[in-house]
Structure formats: C-alpha cells, structure tokens
Amino acid sequence: MSQSHAIHHAGDDASHGSFKGYMIGTVLSLVLTLASFGVVMCRVVSPEFGLAAIVVLCIAQLVVQLFYFLHIGASRSQRANTGIFICTAFLIAVIVGLSLWVMHNANVNMMPSQISIDRAMAHD
C-alpha cells in the first residue's frame, strides 16, 4: 500500500466515530428516552406542557443520533452528508405540509356546510 493510500484511509477512519463517541451517544440516547418516559409516566410536568416537553426531548434525541451515530456535522468531510440530509428533510417537510394542506382544503370544501349530516341522510 502506498503512503498516500494509507493516509487516505486514515482520513476516512477519522470521519467515523470512536468507541467513546458511540458510548456517549448511547448514554445520551438512553437518558433522553428515559426522560421522555418519565415525563409521560411520572407526570413530571403538567399535562399542558407534557407534549412540549416530549417534542423538545425528541428533537434533542434526533440531534444526538444525527451527530453521534450518523456523523452529520460541520466538518469538511461531512458537509456533503449534511447538505443531503438538509435537502431531504426539507423535501419531506414540503411533501407532508402540502399533503396536509390539500387534505384540509378537501375536507373544508367537500363537506356540506348548509345542512347537517342527519338532515342530508334523511333525504335518502
């Protein structure tokens, strides 16, 4: 193996996580999962803030898993992966958002608004 080839492979290994990084990610994921479970089961926060707490913990878990397990980051070697992930997330958000918008408009515009459902069924 040539020296440049060996250096290239050493650089590739550097973009992957270490055992320490994987253990930190695992522990953080477990802590965030248990915190979400605790919010629901132990009623740590009031029901009004329960959903908000779970969403915050969910986003934190997403960030931990993206960083420690998928190695999405700002380093030079990961910029392509980060860009692809951001574009994919944007496209999924657009597709889901527009689908919800279409379904909402169809629901609003297709339902009879002048008469009740019972009255409409009585005409059959």
N, CA, C and O atoms as CSV, one atom per row, in Angstrom:
chain,resi,resn,atom,element,x,y,z
A,1,MET,N,N,0.847,-1.165,0.000
A,1,MET,CA,C,0.000,0.000,0.000
A,1,MET,C,C,0.895,1.231,0.000
A,1,MET,O,O,1.842,1.313,0.781
A,2,SER,N,N,0.600,2.179,-0.866
A,2,SER,CA,C,1.417,3.385,-0.925
A,2,SER,C,C,1.118,4.277,0.269
A,2,SER,O,O,0.104,4.120,0.949
A,3,GLN,N,N,2.032,5.225,0.508
A,3,GLN,CA,C,1.879,6.108,1.668
A,3,GLN,C,C,0.638,6.998,1.520
A,3,GLN,O,O,-0.089,7.205,2.492
A,4,SER,N,N,0.392,7.522,0.323
A,4,SER,CA,C,-0.780,8.382,0.133
A,4,SER,C,C,-2.069,7.592,0.300
A,4,SER,O,O,-3.058,8.119,0.810
A,5,HIS,N,N,-2.067,6.316,-0.131
A,5,HIS,CA,C,-3.242,5.474,0.026
A,5,HIS,C,C,-3.500,5.198,1.512
A,5,HIS,O,O,-4.650,5.198,1.950
A,6,ALA,N,N,-2.451,4.967,2.275
A,6,ALA,CA,C,-2.598,4.727,3.715
A,6,ALA,C,C,-3.098,5.983,4.420
A,6,ALA,O,O,-3.931,5.894,5.322
A,7,ILE,N,N,-2.600,7.148,4.020
A,7,ILE,CA,C,-3.055,8.395,4.630
A,7,ILE,C,C,-4.525,8.631,4.287
A,7,ILE,O,O,-5.292,9.101,5.127
A,8,HIS,N,N,-4.918,8.305,3.048
A,8,HIS,CA,C,-6.306,8.494,2.634
A,8,HIS,C,C,-7.235,7.631,3.491
A,8,HIS,O,O,-8.289,8.097,3.924
A,9,HIS,N,N,-6.846,6.373,3.735
A,9,HIS,CA,C,-7.682,5.507,4.568
A,9,HIS,C,C,-7.707,5.966,6.010
A,9,HIS,O,O,-8.732,5.832,6.678
A,10,ALA,N,N,-6.610,6.502,6.506
A,10,ALA,CA,C,-6.595,7.006,7.875
A,10,ALA,C,C,-7.543,8.189,8.000
A,10,ALA,O,O,-8.198,8.345,9.031
A,11,GLY,N,N,-7.627,9.013,6.984
A,11,GLY,CA,C,-8.553,10.142,6.993
A,11,GLY,C,C,-9.997,9.674,6.948
A,11,GLY,O,O,-10.868,10.294,7.559
A,12,ASP,N,N,-10.267,8.572,6.220
A,12,ASP,CA,C,-11.622,8.030,6.164
A,12,ASP,C,C,-12.051,7.508,7.528
A,12,ASP,O,O,-13.200,7.685,7.932
A,13,ASP,N,N,-11.125,6.862,8.241
A,13,ASP,CA,C,-11.460,6.334,9.552
A,13,ASP,C,C,-11.738,7.454,10.548
A,13,ASP,O,O,-12.505,7.273,11.494
A,14,ALA,N,N,-11.120,8.597,10.337
A,14,ALA,CA,C,-11.311,9.704,11.263
A,14,ALA,C,C,-12.731,10.247,11.199
A,14,ALA,O,O,-13.211,10.819,12.178
A,15,SER,N,N,-13.425,10.078,10.054
A,15,SER,CA,C,-14.784,10.584,9.936
A,15,SER,C,C,-15.788,9.686,10.658
A,15,SER,O,O,-16.914,10.100,10.937
A,16,HIS,N,N,-15.376,8.466,10.954
A,16,HIS,CA,C,-16.242,7.557,11.685
A,16,HIS,C,C,-16.030,7.770,13.172
A,16,HIS,O,O,-15.003,8.298,13.599
A,17,GLY,N,N,-17.014,7.352,13.954
A,17,GLY,CA,C,-16.947,7.579,15.385
A,17,GLY,C,C,-16.006,6.634,16.087
A,17,GLY,O,O,-15.646,5.577,15.569
A,18,SER,N,N,-15.620,7.032,17.262
A,18,SER,CA,C,-14.788,6.187,18.110
A,18,SER,C,C,-15.691,5.445,19.093
A,18,SER,O,O,-16.886,5.725,19.189
A,19,PHE,N,N,-15.113,4.514,19.808
A,19,PHE,CA,C,-15.868,3.786,20.814
A,19,PHE,C,C,-16.413,4.756,21.861
A,19,PHE,O,O,-17.558,4.635,22.297
A,20,LYS,N,N,-15.585,5.715,22.256
A,20,LYS,CA,C,-16.011,6.714,23.232
A,20,LYS,C,C,-17.200,7.523,22.712
A,20,LYS,O,O,-18.150,7.775,23.452
A,21,GLY,N,N,-17.149,7.928,21.445
A,21,GLY,CA,C,-18.251,8.683,20.852
A,21,GLY,C,C,-19.540,7.875,20.813
A,21,GLY,O,O,-20.616,8.395,21.108
A,22,TYR,N,N,-19.425,6.596,20.445
A,22,TYR,CA,C,-20.616,5.741,20.406
A,22,TYR,C,C,-21.191,5.537,21.814
A,22,TYR,O,O,-22.409,5.511,21.991
A,23,MET,N,N,-20.327,5.396,22.797
A,23,MET,CA,C,-20.820,5.217,24.174
A,23,MET,C,C,-21.501,6.492,24.683
A,23,MET,O,O,-22.534,6.423,25.349
A,24,ILE,N,N,-20.924,7.649,24.369
A,24,ILE,CA,C,-21.553,8.916,24.765
A,24,ILE,C,C,-22.921,9.032,24.091
A,24,ILE,O,O,-23.900,9.402,24.740
A,25,GLY,N,N,-22.995,8.721,22.809
A,25,GLY,CA,C,-24.268,8.765,22.092
A,25,GLY,C,C,-25.289,7.805,22.669
A,25,GLY,O,O,-26.465,8.147,22.790
A,26,THR,N,N,-24.850,6.600,23.026
A,26,THR,CA,C,-25.759,5.613,23.601
A,26,THR,C,C,-26.293,6.079,24.948
A,26,THR,O,O,-27.493,5.989,25.207
A,27,VAL,N,N,-25.407,6.577,25.804
A,27,VAL,CA,C,-25.832,7.039,27.127
A,27,VAL,C,C,-26.782,8.233,27.002
A,27,VAL,O,O,-27.804,8.284,27.687
A,28,LEU,N,N,-26.451,9.194,26.128
A,28,LEU,CA,C,-27.341,10.345,25.938
A,28,LEU,C,C,-28.696,9.909,25.390
A,28,LEU,O,O,-29.726,10.428,25.817
A,29,SER,N,N,-28.711,8.973,24.459
A,29,SER,CA,C,-29.975,8.476,23.911
A,29,SER,C,C,-30.812,7.788,24.980
A,29,SER,O,O,-32.025,7.985,25.051
A,30,LEU,N,N,-30.164,6.986,25.807
A,30,LEU,CA,C,-30.896,6.330,26.893
A,30,LEU,C,C,-31.445,7.336,27.889
A,30,LEU,O,O,-32.583,7.206,28.339
A,31,VAL,N,N,-30.648,8.339,28.238
A,31,VAL,CA,C,-31.104,9.363,29.191
A,31,VAL,C,C,-32.297,10.123,28.613
A,31,VAL,O,O,-33.277,10.362,29.319
A,32,LEU,N,N,-32.224,10.501,27.347
A,32,LEU,CA,C,-33.330,11.231,26.726
A,32,LEU,C,C,-34.577,10.361,26.593
A,32,LEU,O,O,-35.693,10.855,26.756
A,33,THR,N,N,-34.401,9.069,26.298
A,33,THR,CA,C,-35.540,8.152,26.222
A,33,THR,C,C,-36.188,7.990,27.590
A,33,THR,O,O,-37.413,8.035,27.703
A,34,LEU,N,N,-35.386,7.805,28.622
A,34,LEU,CA,C,-35.931,7.676,29.978
A,34,LEU,C,C,-36.584,8.973,30.441
A,34,LEU,O,O,-37.580,8.943,31.165
A,35,ALA,N,N,-36.029,10.111,30.027
A,35,ALA,CA,C,-36.643,11.393,30.382
A,35,ALA,C,C,-38.010,11.527,29.720
A,35,ALA,O,O,-38.954,11.996,30.354
A,36,SER,N,N,-38.134,11.126,28.466
A,36,SER,CA,C,-39.431,11.162,27.789
A,36,SER,C,C,-40.424,10.229,28.470
A,36,SER,O,O,-41.585,10.582,28.676
A,37,PHE,N,N,-39.957,9.046,28.813
A,37,PHE,CA,C,-40.803,8.089,29.521
A,37,PHE,C,C,-41.238,8.660,30.870
A,37,PHE,O,O,-42.395,8.520,31.266
A,38,GLY,N,N,-40.301,9.307,31.575
A,38,GLY,CA,C,-40.618,9.893,32.875
A,38,GLY,C,C,-41.629,11.030,32.776
A,38,GLY,O,O,-42.472,11.193,33.658
A,39,VAL,N,N,-41.545,11.817,31.702
A,39,VAL,CA,C,-42.500,12.910,31.508
A,39,VAL,C,C,-43.913,12.353,31.397
A,39,VAL,O,O,-44.856,12.927,31.942
A,40,VAL,N,N,-44.057,11.237,30.694
A,40,VAL,CA,C,-45.388,10.666,30.487
A,40,VAL,C,C,-45.857,9.873,31.702
A,40,VAL,O,O,-46.974,10.076,32.177
A,41,MET,N,N,-45.026,8.982,32.204
A,41,MET,CA,C,-45.469,8.063,33.253
A,41,MET,C,C,-45.487,8.678,34.644
A,41,MET,O,O,-46.384,8.384,35.435
A,42,CYS,N,N,-44.529,9.513,34.953
A,42,CYS,CA,C,-44.434,10.084,36.308
A,42,CYS,C,C,-45.082,11.453,36.407
A,42,CYS,O,O,-45.127,12.051,37.483
A,43,ARG,N,N,-45.580,11.945,35.295
A,43,ARG,CA,C,-46.218,13.263,35.253
A,43,ARG,C,C,-45.329,14.321,35.909
A,43,ARG,O,O,-45.751,15.039,36.816
A,44,VAL,N,N,-44.094,14.394,35.425
A,44,VAL,CA,C,-43.107,15.330,35.947
A,44,VAL,C,C,-43.538,16.766,35.680
A,44,VAL,O,O,-43.327,17.649,36.511
A,45,VAL,N,N,-44.143,16.995,34.517
A,45,VAL,CA,C,-44.636,18.329,34.170
A,45,VAL,C,C,-46.152,18.260,34.018
A,45,VAL,O,O,-46.722,17.176,33.896
A,46,SER,N,N,-46.798,19.418,34.026
A,46,SER,CA,C,-48.250,19.453,33.885
A,46,SER,C,C,-48.649,18.964,32.493
A,46,SER,O,O,-47.855,19.041,31.555
A,47,PRO,N,N,-49.877,18.462,32.359
A,47,PRO,CA,C,-50.314,17.954,31.048
A,47,PRO,C,C,-50.245,18.992,29.932
A,47,PRO,O,O,-50.065,18.633,28.768
A,48,GLU,N,N,-50.385,20.275,30.271
A,48,GLU,CA,C,-50.313,21.313,29.243
A,48,GLU,C,C,-48.920,21.391,28.625
A,48,GLU,O,O,-48.781,21.671,27.434
A,49,PHE,N,N,-47.897,21.146,29.429
A,49,PHE,CA,C,-46.520,21.243,28.949
A,49,PHE,C,C,-45.927,19.880,28.606
A,49,PHE,O,O,-44.782,19.797,28.161
A,50,GLY,N,N,-46.696,18.813,28.809
A,50,GLY,CA,C,-46.196,17.467,28.538
A,50,GLY,C,C,-45.820,17.251,27.086
A,50,GLY,O,O,-44.755,16.714,26.782
A,51,LEU,N,N,-46.707,17.675,26.188
A,51,LEU,CA,C,-46.421,17.499,24.767
A,51,LEU,C,C,-45.210,18.329,24.344
A,51,LEU,O,O,-44.369,17.859,23.578
A,52,ALA,N,N,-45.123,19.553,24.841
A,52,ALA,CA,C,-43.971,20.409,24.511
A,52,ALA,C,C,-42.674,19.787,25.031
A,52,ALA,O,O,-41.655,19.814,24.340
A,53,ALA,N,N,-42.705,19.233,26.233
A,53,ALA,CA,C,-41.512,18.597,26.796
A,53,ALA,C,C,-41.083,17.394,25.964
A,53,ALA,O,O,-39.892,17.194,25.726
A,54,ILE,N,N,-42.048,16.595,25.524
A,54,ILE,CA,C,-41.724,15.418,24.715
A,54,ILE,C,C,-41.156,15.835,23.362
A,54,ILE,O,O,-40.226,15.205,22.860
A,55,VAL,N,N,-41.710,16.896,22.767
A,55,VAL,CA,C,-41.193,17.369,21.475
A,55,VAL,C,C,-39.753,17.866,21.626
A,55,VAL,O,O,-38.907,17.580,20.778
A,56,VAL,N,N,-39.473,18.608,22.698
A,56,VAL,CA,C,-38.111,19.100,22.936
A,56,VAL,C,C,-37.151,17.929,23.132
A,56,VAL,O,O,-36.055,17.921,22.571
A,57,LEU,N,N,-37.561,16.937,23.930
A,57,LEU,CA,C,-36.710,15.760,24.143
A,57,LEU,C,C,-36.534,14.965,22.850
A,57,LEU,O,O,-35.465,14.402,22.612
A,58,CYS,N,N,-37.557,14.914,22.025
A,58,CYS,CA,C,-37.478,14.228,20.730
A,58,CYS,C,C,-36.463,14.908,19.815
A,58,CYS,O,O,-35.650,14.242,19.174
A,59,ILE,N,N,-36.514,16.221,19.759
A,59,ILE,CA,C,-35.565,16.964,18.915
A,59,ILE,C,C,-34.140,16.792,19.445
A,59,ILE,O,O,-33.197,16.646,18.667
A,60,ALA,N,N,-33.991,16.811,20.768
A,60,ALA,CA,C,-32.661,16.596,21.349
A,60,ALA,C,C,-32.141,15.202,20.995
A,60,ALA,O,O,-30.964,15.040,20.671
A,61,GLN,N,N,-33.011,14.203,21.057
A,61,GLN,CA,C,-32.598,12.843,20.706
A,61,GLN,C,C,-32.226,12.760,19.231
A,61,GLN,O,O,-31.258,12.088,18.876
A,62,LEU,N,N,-32.981,13.432,18.370
A,62,LEU,CA,C,-32.661,13.455,16.944
A,62,LEU,C,C,-31.274,14.044,16.705
A,62,LEU,O,O,-30.491,13.502,15.925
A,63,VAL,N,N,-30.975,15.149,17.373
A,63,VAL,CA,C,-29.668,15.789,17.212
A,63,VAL,C,C,-28.550,14.870,17.707
A,63,VAL,O,O,-27.515,14.743,17.052
A,64,VAL,N,N,-28.755,14.232,18.854
A,64,VAL,CA,C,-27.745,13.314,19.401
A,64,VAL,C,C,-27.488,12.175,18.422
A,64,VAL,O,O,-26.333,11.836,18.164
A,65,GLN,N,N,-28.536,11.582,17.878
A,65,GLN,CA,C,-28.351,10.453,16.980
A,65,GLN,C,C,-27.738,10.874,15.647
A,65,GLN,O,O,-26.929,10.143,15.073
A,66,LEU,N,N,-28.122,12.051,15.154
A,66,LEU,CA,C,-27.507,12.536,13.921
A,66,LEU,C,C,-26.019,12.792,14.115
A,66,LEU,O,O,-25.216,12.477,13.236
A,67,PHE,N,N,-25.651,13.350,15.239
A,67,PHE,CA,C,-24.255,13.708,15.482
A,67,PHE,C,C,-23.401,12.492,15.821
A,67,PHE,O,O,-22.343,12.297,15.223
A,68,TYR,N,N,-23.846,11.670,16.777
A,68,TYR,CA,C,-23.002,10.571,17.259
A,68,TYR,C,C,-23.068,9.308,16.407
A,68,TYR,O,O,-22.077,8.583,16.317
A,69,PHE,N,N,-24.215,9.022,15.778
A,69,PHE,CA,C,-24.342,7.762,15.051
A,69,PHE,C,C,-24.281,7.947,13.534
A,69,PHE,O,O,-23.671,7.128,12.847
A,70,LEU,N,N,-24.889,8.984,13.004
A,70,LEU,CA,C,-24.846,9.225,11.566
A,70,LEU,C,C,-23.717,10.159,11.167
A,70,LEU,O,O,-23.460,10.355,9.979
A,71,HIS,N,N,-23.045,10.731,12.146
A,71,HIS,CA,C,-21.879,11.590,11.939
A,71,HIS,C,C,-22.188,12.778,11.032
A,71,HIS,O,O,-21.363,13.174,10.208
A,72,ILE,N,N,-23.380,13.340,11.191
A,72,ILE,CA,C,-23.736,14.552,10.461
A,72,ILE,C,C,-23.143,15.711,11.249
A,72,ILE,O,O,-23.445,15.887,12.429
A,73,GLY,N,N,-22.309,16.492,10.599
A,73,GLY,CA,C,-21.666,17.600,11.289
A,73,GLY,C,C,-21.168,18.644,10.324
A,73,GLY,O,O,-21.442,18.577,9.125
A,74,ALA,N,N,-20.439,19.606,10.842
A,74,ALA,CA,C,-19.954,20.719,10.035
A,74,ALA,C,C,-18.517,20.514,9.558
A,74,ALA,O,O,-17.955,21.389,8.898
A,75,SER,N,N,-17.921,19.373,9.882
A,75,SER,CA,C,-16.539,19.167,9.444
A,75,SER,C,C,-16.486,19.069,7.927
A,75,SER,O,O,-17.477,18.741,7.275
A,76,ARG,N,N,-15.337,19.353,7.389
A,76,ARG,CA,C,-15.164,19.403,5.931
A,76,ARG,C,C,-15.553,18.074,5.278
A,76,ARG,O,O,-16.131,18.073,4.191
A,77,SER,N,N,-15.251,16.958,5.915
A,77,SER,CA,C,-15.542,15.655,5.316
A,77,SER,C,C,-17.021,15.294,5.375
A,77,SER,O,O,-17.459,14.389,4.666
A,78,GLN,N,N,-17.792,15.979,6.200
A,78,GLN,CA,C,-19.204,15.646,6.368
A,78,GLN,C,C,-20.148,16.659,5.739
A,78,GLN,O,O,-21.364,16.516,5.869
A,79,ARG,N,N,-19.636,17.662,5.072
A,79,ARG,CA,C,-20.504,18.704,4.501
A,79,ARG,C,C,-21.454,18.153,3.458
A,79,ARG,O,O,-22.607,18.581,3.394
A,80,ALA,N,N,-21.005,17.221,2.644
A,80,ALA,CA,C,-21.893,16.639,1.626
A,80,ALA,C,C,-23.039,15.884,2.288
A,80,ALA,O,O,-24.191,16.026,1.880
A,81,ASN,N,N,-22.731,15.077,3.316
A,81,ASN,CA,C,-23.784,14.346,4.026
A,81,ASN,C,C,-24.760,15.304,4.691
A,81,ASN,O,O,-25.970,15.078,4.662
A,82,THR,N,N,-24.249,16.366,5.286
A,82,THR,CA,C,-25.105,17.338,5.955
A,82,THR,C,C,-26.001,18.030,4.940
A,82,THR,O,O,-27.190,18.219,5.199
A,83,GLY,N,N,-25.460,18.410,3.798
A,83,GLY,CA,C,-26.262,19.060,2.760
A,83,GLY,C,C,-27.356,18.145,2.232
A,83,GLY,O,O,-28.493,18.576,2.043
A,84,ILE,N,N,-27.017,16.889,1.994
A,84,ILE,CA,C,-28.005,15.929,1.511
A,84,ILE,C,C,-29.088,15.724,2.554
A,84,ILE,O,O,-30.268,15.648,2.212
A,85,PHE,N,N,-28.707,15.633,3.819
A,85,PHE,CA,C,-29.693,15.453,4.890
A,85,PHE,C,C,-30.630,16.650,4.977
A,85,PHE,O,O,-31.838,16.475,5.133
A,86,ILE,N,N,-30.094,17.862,4.880
A,86,ILE,CA,C,-30.923,19.062,4.960
A,86,ILE,C,C,-31.887,19.123,3.780
A,86,ILE,O,O,-33.060,19.449,3.963
A,87,CYS,N,N,-31.420,18.817,2.581
A,87,CYS,CA,C,-32.305,18.811,1.409
A,87,CYS,C,C,-33.394,17.751,1.549
A,87,CYS,O,O,-34.553,18.014,1.228
A,88,THR,N,N,-33.044,16.574,2.017
A,88,THR,CA,C,-34.030,15.513,2.209
A,88,THR,C,C,-35.066,15.908,3.245
A,88,THR,O,O,-36.262,15.707,3.035
A,89,ALA,N,N,-34.615,16.472,4.368
A,89,ALA,CA,C,-35.554,16.900,5.414
A,89,ALA,C,C,-36.480,17.990,4.887
A,89,ALA,O,O,-37.671,17.988,5.198
A,90,PHE,N,N,-35.951,18.918,4.096
A,90,PHE,CA,C,-36.774,19.987,3.517
A,90,PHE,C,C,-37.822,19.404,2.568
A,90,PHE,O,O,-38.987,19.796,2.623
A,91,LEU,N,N,-37.424,18.480,1.706
A,91,LEU,CA,C,-38.374,17.876,0.770
A,91,LEU,C,C,-39.461,17.094,1.498
A,91,LEU,O,O,-40.629,17.156,1.113
A,92,ILE,N,N,-39.095,16.369,2.530
A,92,ILE,CA,C,-40.098,15.628,3.301
A,92,ILE,C,C,-41.059,16.597,3.984
A,92,ILE,O,O,-42.267,16.359,3.993
A,93,ALA,N,N,-40.540,17.686,4.556
A,93,ALA,CA,C,-41.401,18.685,5.207
A,93,ALA,C,C,-42.355,19.316,4.193
A,93,ALA,O,O,-43.528,19.529,4.500
A,94,VAL,N,N,-41.867,19.615,2.995
A,94,VAL,CA,C,-42.728,20.210,1.958
A,94,VAL,C,C,-43.816,19.218,1.537
A,94,VAL,O,O,-44.985,19.589,1.432
A,95,ILE,N,N,-43.440,17.976,1.299
A,95,ILE,CA,C,-44.417,16.973,0.861
A,95,ILE,C,C,-45.475,16.740,1.934
A,95,ILE,O,O,-46.667,16.706,1.631
A,96,VAL,N,N,-45.051,16.582,3.182
A,96,VAL,CA,C,-46.010,16.349,4.267
A,96,VAL,C,C,-46.876,17.594,4.472
A,96,VAL,O,O,-48.096,17.487,4.599
A,97,GLY,N,N,-46.254,18.765,4.504
A,97,GLY,CA,C,-47.015,20.000,4.712
A,97,GLY,C,C,-48.039,20.243,3.618
A,97,GLY,O,O,-49.188,20.578,3.907
A,98,LEU,N,N,-47.638,20.079,2.370
A,98,LEU,CA,C,-48.579,20.289,1.271
A,98,LEU,C,C,-49.668,19.216,1.240
A,98,LEU,O,O,-50.805,19.506,0.869
A,99,SER,N,N,-49.340,17.996,1.618
A,99,SER,CA,C,-50.359,16.941,1.688
A,99,SER,C,C,-51.400,17.279,2.750
A,99,SER,O,O,-52.599,17.113,2.525
A,100,LEU,N,N,-50.942,17.750,3.901
A,100,LEU,CA,C,-51.890,18.151,4.954
A,100,LEU,C,C,-52.745,19.328,4.490
A,100,LEU,O,O,-53.940,19.377,4.781
A,101,TRP,N,N,-52.153,20.260,3.781
A,101,TRP,CA,C,-52.893,21.412,3.274
A,101,TRP,C,C,-53.971,20.977,2.275
A,101,TRP,O,O,-55.103,21.458,2.336
A,102,VAL,N,N,-53.623,20.072,1.360
A,102,VAL,CA,C,-54.585,19.574,0.380
A,102,VAL,C,C,-55.719,18.824,1.083
A,102,VAL,O,O,-56.888,19.014,0.745
A,103,MET,N,N,-55.384,17.974,2.056
A,103,MET,CA,C,-56.429,17.228,2.764
A,103,MET,C,C,-57.345,18.159,3.556
A,103,MET,O,O,-58.556,17.943,3.605
A,104,HIS,N,N,-56.778,19.183,4.169
A,104,HIS,CA,C,-57.589,20.146,4.916
A,104,HIS,C,C,-58.534,20.885,3.968
A,104,HIS,O,O,-59.725,21.008,4.254
A,105,ASN,N,N,-58.015,21.375,2.848
A,105,ASN,CA,C,-58.865,22.089,1.894
A,105,ASN,C,C,-59.933,21.179,1.304
A,105,ASN,O,O,-61.065,21.616,1.095
A,106,ALA,N,N,-59.597,19.935,1.036
A,106,ALA,CA,C,-60.594,18.997,0.524
A,106,ALA,C,C,-61.678,18.756,1.566
A,106,ALA,O,O,-62.859,18.676,1.226
A,107,ASN,N,N,-61.292,18.640,2.817
A,107,ASN,CA,C,-62.256,18.429,3.892
A,107,ASN,C,C,-63.182,19.634,4.042
A,107,ASN,O,O,-64.393,19.474,4.195
A,108,VAL,N,N,-62.619,20.822,3.999
A,108,VAL,CA,C,-63.418,22.034,4.160
A,108,VAL,C,C,-64.345,22.234,2.968
A,108,VAL,O,O,-65.508,22.592,3.153
A,109,ASN,N,N,-63.864,22.013,1.764
A,109,ASN,CA,C,-64.643,22.311,0.564
A,109,ASN,C,C,-65.573,21.192,0.133
A,109,ASN,O,O,-66.474,21.439,-0.670
A,110,MET,N,N,-65.402,19.986,0.622
A,110,MET,CA,C,-66.227,18.870,0.185
A,110,MET,C,C,-67.369,18.571,1.146
A,110,MET,O,O,-68.337,17.914,0.763
A,111,MET,N,N,-67.274,19.036,2.378
A,111,MET,CA,C,-68.318,18.757,3.355
A,111,MET,C,C,-69.506,19.688,3.125
A,111,MET,O,O,-69.322,20.869,2.832
A,112,PRO,N,N,-70.715,19.164,3.257
A,112,PRO,CA,C,-71.875,20.051,3.127
A,112,PRO,C,C,-71.919,21.020,4.293
A,112,PRO,O,O,-71.875,20.610,5.453
A,113,SER,N,N,-72.005,22.290,3.988
A,113,SER,CA,C,-71.979,23.281,5.059
A,113,SER,C,C,-73.358,23.849,5.364
A,113,SER,O,O,-73.561,24.385,6.453
A,114,GLN,N,N,-74.326,23.750,4.431
A,114,GLN,CA,C,-75.640,24.326,4.652
A,114,GLN,C,C,-76.534,23.430,5.503
A,114,GLN,O,O,-77.372,23.927,6.256
A,115,ILE,N,N,-76.365,22.128,5.391
A,115,ILE,CA,C,-77.256,21.223,6.109
A,115,ILE,C,C,-76.427,20.283,6.979
A,115,ILE,O,O,-75.247,20.050,6.717
A,116,SER,N,N,-77.050,19.760,7.992
A,116,SER,CA,C,-76.359,18.824,8.870
A,116,SER,C,C,-76.309,17.450,8.209
A,116,SER,O,O,-77.030,17.190,7.246
A,117,ILE,N,N,-75.477,16.598,8.718
A,117,ILE,CA,C,-75.342,15.249,8.168
A,117,ILE,C,C,-76.629,14.453,8.394
A,117,ILE,O,O,-77.043,13.685,7.525
A,118,ASP,N,N,-77.264,14.634,9.561
A,118,ASP,CA,C,-78.523,13.924,9.825
A,118,ASP,C,C,-79.601,14.336,8.824
A,118,ASP,O,O,-80.349,13.494,8.329
A,119,ARG,N,N,-79.674,15.611,8.535
A,119,ARG,CA,C,-80.665,16.104,7.579
A,119,ARG,C,C,-80.342,15.609,6.161
A,119,ARG,O,O,-81.255,15.294,5.397
A,120,ALA,N,N,-79.061,15.539,5.808
A,120,ALA,CA,C,-78.675,15.043,4.494
A,120,ALA,C,C,-79.003,13.551,4.377
A,120,ALA,O,O,-79.413,13.091,3.311
A,121,MET,N,N,-78.828,12.807,5.443
A,121,MET,CA,C,-79.143,11.367,5.433
A,121,MET,C,C,-80.646,11.140,5.349
A,121,MET,O,O,-81.086,10.123,4.812
A,122,ALA,N,N,-81.434,12.063,5.867
A,122,ALA,CA,C,-82.885,11.925,5.843
A,122,ALA,C,C,-83.444,12.080,4.432
A,122,ALA,O,O,-84.537,11.582,4.162
A,123,HIS,N,N,-82.751,12.740,3.537
A,123,HIS,CA,C,-83.205,12.931,2.167
A,123,HIS,C,C,-83.040,11.683,1.317
A,123,HIS,O,O,-83.566,11.631,0.205
A,124,ASP,N,N,-82.334,10.687,1.799
A,124,ASP,CA,C,-82.123,9.461,1.000
A,124,ASP,C,C,-83.335,8.642,0.879
A,124,ASP,O,O,-83.309,7.590,0.241
